[in-house]
Amino acid sequence: MAAITAARQGAAVVLLEKSTDIARKVLASGGGRCNLTNTLNNEAFVKRFGRNGRFMIPALQALDSNGLRKFFETIGVATQALDGFRVFPVGHQADTVKNALVKELE
């Protein structure tokens, strides 16, 4: 996501990946369904982590769950929160996310 965003802003980007399989962790997340985010507001989300959650505040201010969902929409990944909390790609397939990221990187 960082490489895509930087390139969109005109930066020359080189992305290096140690693994032979790009986005390996994406494929494993959410039991293979790719739990992208949740529907909580930033304050409620940080509270779930107690005092240790404060470290996330600057990152969440820069990109909250709504911003994350919008980013994925721009690369063709529609999302849904069927349980009203956890956000997955429509179809619940992590491959959808991986393939969209790779396509956008290319």
N, C-alpha and C positions, 0 to 999 in steps of 0.2 A: 504494500500500500504506500509506503514511504517513497519507494522508487517511482511508482506511477504518479504520485502527487508532485514530486520534484520535477519529473519530466514534463508534466503538464504545465508547470510554471517556467519552463524553458531551461532547466538545468540539464547539463550533460550528465547522464547517469550510467554507471556500470554496476550491475548487480551480480554479486558473487554468491554462490551456494555451494557449501561443502558436500551436502548430500547428493547422491546420484538421482534422487527423486525429489523434485521441487515441490514445496508445499506439503511435505509429509505430515507435519503436525496438523495442518488444516484437515487432511483426510481422516485423521484420528479423532478430531474434536467432536464432542457431542455424540460419541458412539458411532461415528461414521456419518452422522447427519449434519454436522457442522453447526453447533450452537454458536451463532455469531455474537449475540449480545442479549440484553433483556430489556424490558420495558420500564424499569424503574427510573425515576429521575436521579440525577447525580447525587443529591443529598442522601436519599434512601439507599442507594447502592453503596456509597462510602460507609454508611452506618453499619451495614452488614459485616464489615471487616473490623469493627471496633476502632480503637485508637490507631491501629496499624493502617487503616484505610485512608488516612489523610494523605499519604504519599501519592495517591491516584488523582487528587483534586486537580492539579495543573493539566494532566493528560486528559481528564474528562472535560475540562473547560475548553480544551482545544478541539476535542472530538467526542461528543457525547453519543449515546445510542442512536438518536435520531440522525445525527451527522453520519454515523457509520452506515446506517441503512440507506441514506441518500447516496453515499459513495458507491455502495454495491449496486444500487439502481443504475448509476451512470455506466457501470460495466456490464449491465444486462442481468443482474441477479435480483430477482424479485424476492422479497422476504415476507414471512408471516409469523404471527405469534398465536398459534391455535389455542394454547393454554392461557393466553393473556399475559404471559410473563417471558418465556424463553422464545428468542427469535431465531428461526431457521430459514434457510433458503426454501422457497416453494418447492415441494417435491422431496424435501428432507434428504438430499444427496450432497455429500461433501464434494463430490466430483464437479458439481455445478459451480461451486465457488472456485475450486482449483482451476478449472478450465477457463473461467472468465478472467481470473487474475493472469494466467499465462497468456491468454489472447491479448489482453490489454498491454502486458509487458512487451509482447512481440511487436 
